[in-house]
Amino acid sequence: MSRLVVYGAGAIGGQIAVRLANAGLDPLVVEPWDAQREAIQSRGLTMQTEGGGEERASPATIAPHELAEEVSLLLLCVKSYDTMDALAVIGPRLADDGLLVSMQNSINEEWIAPEVGAERTVGGVILVNGSFLEPGRVQASGSVSRASLTTMPGVYVGEYGAPAGERARRVADVLANVWPAEPVDDLLHERWSKMVNNTMLNPVSAVGGMRSAELLANADARRIAVRLAAETMRVAEAEGHPLARIMGDYDAVDVYANAAGESDVVERGLEARGAQVPPGAMTSMYQDVRRGRKTEVDYFSGIVSQKGASHGIATPYCDAITALVHRVESGDLTPSPESLRLVDG
């Protein structure tokens, strides 16, 4: 008998596991981190909702080496740098007609598909946010990148290298128990759109030592964020995925003009967004920095720099912010608004 598996029950995987369990879908949680796994096994998993309520569940939870069942649907919710380790566990257990769904940031489908086959690779582009509070507890929250919008779903679901078909609809039907889910025909277009959001906000928050509202209120942070966005958009276009608009509000022409110093329309828009963001909200990368964890910077601005170089596109802001996040990780640089000034050299 095949099983629905949630691999990684952190800020996003925890939300998925709670709601799928409460919907009666009996997910099996595979949790590599001992503290989180033991907490779920002993007292269950609690999700604090955006409205202040709580949802609880006690899904069956095991360590990776304990996985022995065939997997029909795998929702992969680990950090990008843990993808290949997870695939080594999951690959042999994935059913011939099973699907592996990357619920991660970055463009992990490019590394997943060669391992399990493009026909078994699906992506979920998440448009909500979450925080890990403590072992056994996660927080659901809205995303800064959609703060001014009310009509977007919680997740876009797409097939790797193909328009949305039965596979995307099958996954969207499952994820609809967690958030509103919408199949899309161009998965990588949505991935690159999300990459812009991640690259312009996550590394800036990590170097600046800022929660999301603080970041959007800071003039230096907004200026750098717009320049990071412009570089990412240029690389996305070179990759074959031009973006006409980002964050649902800002046209490409305005982003490029603002990055060139010919306008401040996007920076003003970001400042206005700050008033809509809860004061406690913070990016996933700033959460990692606060906990002393490795960040995903190499899969955000780092991958933009890497792909930009392959296309002959200069990415000085992505190069600089990536290096600064690594200095923060090593303890060589203290996150602060003053540290952001190092981005300009």
C-alpha positions in Angstrom: 0.0 0.0 0.0 1.4 3.4 -1.0 1.5 6.3 1.5 1.2 10.1 1.5 4.4 11.4 3.0 5.4 14.9 4.3 9.2 15.0 4.4 10.2 17.7 6.9 7.8 19.2 9.4 9.2 22.7 9.8 7.5 26.1 9.3 5.8 24.9 6.0 5.8 21.2 6.4 4.3 21.5 9.8 1.3 23.4 8.5 0.8 20.8 5.8 1.1 17.9 8.2 -1.4 19.3 10.7 -4.1 20.1 8.1 -3.7 16.9 6.1 -4.0 14.9 9.3 -7.1 16.8 10.3 -8.6 16.3 6.9 -8.3 12.5 7.4 -5.6 11.9 4.8 -3.3 10.1 7.3 0.1 11.6 6.3 3.3 10.0 7.4 5.8 12.6 8.6 9.5 11.9 7.9 11.4 14.3 10.1 15.2 14.3 10.0 15.7 16.6 13.0 15.6 14.6 16.3 14.2 17.4 18.5 11.2 18.0 16.1 10.6 14.3 15.5 10.6 13.5 19.2 8.3 16.4 20.1 5.7 15.3 17.5 5.9 11.7 18.7 5.5 12.7 22.3 2.9 15.5 22.2 1.8 16.0 18.6 2.2 19.0 16.4 0.5 22.4 17.0 0.0 25.1 14.4 -0.7 28.6 15.6 -2.9 30.3 13.0 -2.6 33.8 11.7 -5.8 34.7 13.5 -4.3 33.6 16.9 -6.1 30.2 17.1 -4.5 26.8 17.2 -4.8 23.6 15.2 -3.4 20.3 16.5 -2.7 16.9 15.1 -0.6 13.8 16.0 0.5 12.4 12.6 2.6 9.2 12.6 6.3 10.5 12.6 9.5 8.6 11.8 13.1 9.2 11.1 14.3 8.9 7.5 16.1 5.6 7.9 12.8 4.1 9.2 10.9 4.7 6.0 10.0 1.3 4.6 6.6 1.9 2.8 6.1 2.7 -0.8 5.4 6.4 -1.3 2.6 7.5 -3.7 2.9 11.3 -3.0 5.9 12.9 -1.4 5.6 16.6 -0.3 9.3 17.7 0.1 9.6 20.4 2.7 13.2 20.5 3.6 15.7 23.3 3.0 17.2 23.4 -0.5 20.6 22.3 0.7 19.1 19.1 2.1 17.3 18.1 -1.1 19.8 15.5 -2.3 20.0 13.8 1.0 16.2 13.5 1.1 16.2 12.1 -2.5 18.6 9.4 -1.5 16.0 8.3 1.1 12.9 8.8 -1.0 14.0 7.8 -4.5 14.0 4.0 -3.9 10.6 4.2 -2.1 8.7 6.4 -4.7 6.1 4.4 -6.5 6.4 4.0 -10.3 3.4 6.3 -10.6 4.2 8.3 -7.5 4.9 12.0 -7.5 7.6 14.0 -5.7 6.4 17.6 -5.0 9.0 20.2 -4.1 7.3 22.5 -1.6 10.6 24.4 -1.3 12.0 27.7 -2.3 14.4 28.0 -5.2 14.3 25.9 -8.3 14.9 22.4 -6.9 12.9 20.7 -9.7 16.1 21.2 -11.8 17.9 18.8 -9.5 15.0 16.5 -8.6 13.9 15.6 -12.1 17.2 14.0 -13.1 16.9 11.8 -10.0 13.3 10.6 -10.1 12.2 11.5 -13.7 10.5 14.7 -15.0 7.2 12.7 -15.2 7.2 12.2 -11.5 8.3 15.8 -10.6 5.8 18.5 -9.5 6.4 21.8 -7.8 4.4 23.8 -5.3 5.1 27.5 -5.3 4.1 28.6 -1.8 2.6 32.1 -1.5 2.1 32.1 2.3 4.6 32.2 5.1 5.3 30.5 8.4 7.7 30.4 11.3 9.1 27.6 13.4 8.5 28.5 17.0 9.9 25.5 19.0 9.9 21.8 18.6 6.3 20.7 18.1 5.0 24.2 17.3 4.8 26.2 14.1 3.2 29.5 13.1 1.2 30.2 10.0 1.3 33.8 8.6 0.9 35.8 5.6 3.7 36.7 3.2 5.2 40.2 2.7 5.3 39.4 -1.0 1.5 39.4 -1.2 0.7 41.9 1.6 -1.3 44.2 -0.7 -3.2 41.4 -2.4 -6.2 39.4 -1.3 -7.1 37.2 -4.3 -4.0 35.0 -4.7 -4.1 31.3 -3.7 -1.9 29.8 -1.0 0.1 27.7 -3.5 0.5 27.3 -7.2 1.0 23.7 -8.4 2.8 22.9 -11.7 4.3 20.0 -13.5 8.0 20.1 -14.4 8.4 20.8 -18.2 4.7 20.4 -19.0 1.4 22.3 -18.7 -0.9 21.5 -15.8 -2.5 18.1 -16.3 -3.8 15.2 -14.2 -0.6 15.2 -12.0 -0.9 18.9 -11.1 -4.7 18.6 -10.4 -4.1 15.5 -8.2 -1.5 17.4 -6.1 -3.7 20.6 -6.0 -6.6 18.5 -4.7 -4.5 17.3 -1.8 -3.0 20.7 -1.0 -6.5 22.3 -1.1 -6.9 20.8 2.4 -4.1 23.1 3.5 -4.4 26.3 1.5 -6.3 27.4 -1.6 -4.4 25.7 -4.4 -4.3 26.5 -8.1 -2.7 24.5 -11.0 -0.5 26.5 -13.3 0.8 25.8 -16.8 4.2 27.4 -16.4 5.8 26.2 -13.1 9.2 27.8 -13.7 7.6 31.2 -14.5 6.1 31.1 -11.0 9.3 29.8 -9.5 11.2 32.7 -10.9 8.6 35.1 -9.7 9.0 33.7 -6.2 12.8 33.8 -6.6 12.5 37.6 -7.1 10.6 37.9 -3.8 13.1 35.7 -2.0 16.2 37.3 -3.3 15.1 40.9 -2.7 13.9 40.3 0.9 15.6 37.3 2.5 19.3 38.2 2.2 18.6 41.8 3.0 16.8 40.9 6.2 19.7 38.5 7.2 22.4 41.1 6.7 20.3 44.0 8.1 19.1 42.0 11.1 15.6 43.2 10.4 12.1 41.8 10.7 10.0 42.3 7.6 8.2 45.5 8.6 11.5 47.0 9.7 13.1 46.1 6.4 10.3 47.8 4.4 10.6 50.9 6.5 14.4 51.2 6.0 15.4 53.3 2.9 18.8 51.5 2.4 17.1 48.1 2.6 14.4 49.1 0.1 17.0 50.5 -2.3 19.1 47.3 -2.2 16.0 45.1 -2.5 14.9 46.8 -5.7 18.4 46.4 -7.2 18.4 42.7 -6.3 15.0 42.3 -7.9 16.2 43.9 -11.1 19.2 41.6 -11.4 17.0 38.5 -10.7 14.5 39.6 -13.3 17.2 40.0 -15.9 18.5 36.5 -15.2 15.0 35.1 -15.2 14.5 36.5 -18.7 17.7 35.0 -19.9 16.6 31.7 -18.5 13.4 32.0 -20.7 11.0 33.2 -18.1 10.5 37.0 -18.5 8.5 38.6 -15.7 6.2 41.4 -16.6 5.3 42.1 -13.0 6.6 41.2 -9.5 4.8 41.0 -6.1 1.5 41.4 -8.0 2.0 45.2 -8.0 5.1 46.4 -9.7 5.7 46.4 -13.5 9.1 45.3 -14.8 9.7 48.7 -16.5 9.2 50.4 -13.1 11.5 48.0 -11.3 14.3 48.6 -13.9 13.8 52.4 -13.8 13.9 52.4 -10.0 17.0 50.2 -9.9 18.7 52.7 -12.3 17.8 55.6 -10.1 15.4 57.1 -12.6 12.3 56.5 -10.3 11.4 55.6 -6.8 7.9 54.2 -7.5 8.8 50.6 -6.3 10.6 51.8 -3.2 7.6 53.9 -2.3 5.3 50.9 -2.9 7.5 48.7 -0.6 7.4 51.4 2.1 3.6 51.4 1.9 3.5 47.6 2.2 5.4 47.8 5.5 2.4 49.3 7.2 0.4 46.2 6.3 2.9 43.7 7.6 2.6 42.3 11.2 5.5 43.6 13.4 6.5 40.1 14.3 6.8 38.8 10.7 10.2 37.8 9.5 11.7 36.1 6.5 12.8 32.5 6.7 16.5 33.5 6.3 16.3 35.9 9.2 14.8 33.1 11.3 17.8 30.9 10.3 20.2 33.7 11.3 18.6 34.2 14.6 18.9 30.5 15.4 22.5 30.2 14.1 21.5 27.9 11.3 22.9 27.6 7.8 20.8 29.8 5.4 19.6 29.1 1.8 21.4 32.2 0.4 23.2 30.1 -2.2 19.8 29.1 -3.5 18.5 32.6 -3.7 20.9 35.4 -4.6 23.7 32.9 -5.0 21.9 30.9 -7.7 21.0 34.2 -9.5 24.7 35.1 -9.5 25.6 31.6 -10.8 23.1 31.6 -13.6 23.8 35.3 -14.4 27.4 34.4 -15.0 26.5 31.6 -17.4 24.5 34.2 -19.4 27.1 37.0 -19.2 24.8 39.1 -17.0 26.5 41.1 -14.2 24.9 40.7 -10.8 26.9 42.9 -8.5 24.2 43.3 -5.8 23.5 39.5 -5.7 27.2 38.8 -5.5 27.7 41.3 -2.7 24.7 40.3 -0.6 25.5 36.6 -0.9 29.1 37.2 0.4 27.8 39.2 3.3 25.3 36.6 4.3 28.1 34.1 4.4 30.0 36.4 6.7 27.0 36.6 9.0 26.8 32.8 9.0 30.5 32.5 9.9 30.2 35.1 12.7 32.4 37.5 10.9 29.7 40.1 10.5 27.0 41.2 12.9 23.5 41.6 11.3 22.5 45.3 11.5 21.2 48.1 9.3 24.8 49.5 9.2 26.0 46.2 7.7 23.8 46.7 4.7 26.0 49.6 3.7 28.7 47.1 2.9 26.6 46.0 -0.1 27.8 49.1 -2.0 31.4 48.4 -1.0 
